[in-house]
Amino acid sequence: MAGFSDAFFMQKALDQANFAYEKDEVPVGAILVKNNEVLSAAHNLSITKNDPSAHAEILCLKEAGKVLNNYRLIGTTLYVTLEPCMMCAGAIIHARISRLVYATSDEKTGFINSRNNLASNEWLNHKLDISSGILDRECSELIKSFFKDKRSKC
């Protein structure tokens, strides 16, 4: 069976980010895939839930753990619209995600390449395959639009 492309799955993550935008949440979306099947999908809900840990990535990993009945998510690929923060990067490593694909960098808090080079950390007991830039423009524009709207309401 032919696999789907990274752009196909990133579009699904972008759909999640749009759901967040509609809820007045920071528009970040994530999906977790194994063998071309979506195991879980989520978007930021920190504001809605009053929960600083309710990032799209964390919610996505929690749901996938339930689906797989395992806290290790080996053989999976996580697609996320924005470079994960330090909290999410740690969860990704602990979950043993095999591959991370993110759309756009986060120069302020991104912990994969922007503020830290996660792939080069020798002390980590898990190595992660990392790709970026898939649907970068679309995901970046959504984030910029969200914060522009926020600033215009002040």
N, C-alpha and C positions, 0 to 999 in steps of 0.2 A: 504494500500500500504506500502510495506517495505521501510524503509529509507535507504539512502546511508550512508556509514561510514565516520567518520572524515578523514580517510586516503584518501578516494575517493576525497573529496572536497579539502583537502590540496594538493593533486597532481595537481588539477586544478590551485591552487594558485602558485605552483611550476612551472607550465607551463608558467604562467604570469611572474614569476621571470626570467625564461629563455629568454623570449622576451626582458626584460630589459637588460639582459646580452648582448644579440645580438646588442642592441643599445648603448652599452658602458655606460649604466646607472647602478647604484648600484642595484644588482639583488634582488629586493624585489617584491613579488607579493601578491595580495589580491583578494578574492572573497567574495561576500555577498550572503547569502542563506536564503530563507524563505520557509518553507514547502517543503524542498528538491528541490527547484527550485533556480537556480542561477539568482539573480537579476542584478548583475553587476560584472565585473572583471576589474582589472587594474594592472599596474605595475609602478614602479618609472619612472617619467619623469622630474624630477627637472632640470637635465642638459639640456635636449632637449628643454624644455620650458623656461629655465632661470627663474624658479619659485621655490623658496625654500619650498613652500607648496605643490608641486606636488608629494607628497609621494603616494605610492600605495593605502594606506588606505583612504586618503583624496579623491583621484580621484574616488575610489570605492564608497564611501559614497555619493559623489555629484551625481554620475550617478544613484545610487539607489533612491535617493530623487526624481529625475526626473521620474524614472520608477513608483514609488509609489505615486507620486504627493503629497509628504509629507516630511517635514524635520525631522520627528520622524520616526525612523526605528525599531519600536517595533516588537518583535517576530522574529528578525533576528539573524543569526550567521555570524560573520566575521572570515574568515580564512586568516591568514597572515603568510608569511614564516619567518618573523623576529619579535621579540618582539617590539611592537610599542614604538615610542619615546613620549616625553611629549606632543608635539603638537597633534599627532595622538590619544594619550590616551584621551586628552581633547575632541576631536571631537567625539570619540567613546562614551564617557559618555553623551555629549550633544545630540547626535543622538538617545540615549536610546537603543543602541544595547543590545540585551538580553544576547548574549554569544560571547565570544572571544576565538578563538583557534589559538594559534601561535606555530610555529614549534620550533624555536631555540631562545635562550636567547641572549640579547645584553647587555653584561656587561658594556659597555661604555655609552650607551644612552637609554637603555630599561627602560621604565617607568611603566611597569606593575608589575614586581617582582624584577628586577635587581637594579634599582636606587630608586624605590618607591614600596610600596606594595599597589597597587590601591584598591584591594579588602578589605583591612582593614581600609581604610579611612572612619571614622564615619561621617564626615561632608558632604560627597557626597550625593546628593539627589537621586542617581540612583545606584543600585547594579548590578554588572556585574558578570556573571558566567564565570570563566576563566579556560581554559585547555591549557596545553603546552606539547611539546615533540613529537607531531605527525609529522613524517618524519623529525625529528630533524637532523639526520646524513646527509640526502640528501640536505637539505636546508643550513645547516652549511657548507658543502663542496662547495656548489655553491658560497657562500659569500667569503669563504677563497680563492677559486680559482680566483675569480674576483680581489681581492686585491693583491694576489700574482702576477697575470698578470700585474697589475698596477705598482707594485714595480719593476718588471723585466724590464719595459720600461723606467725607470728613468735612 
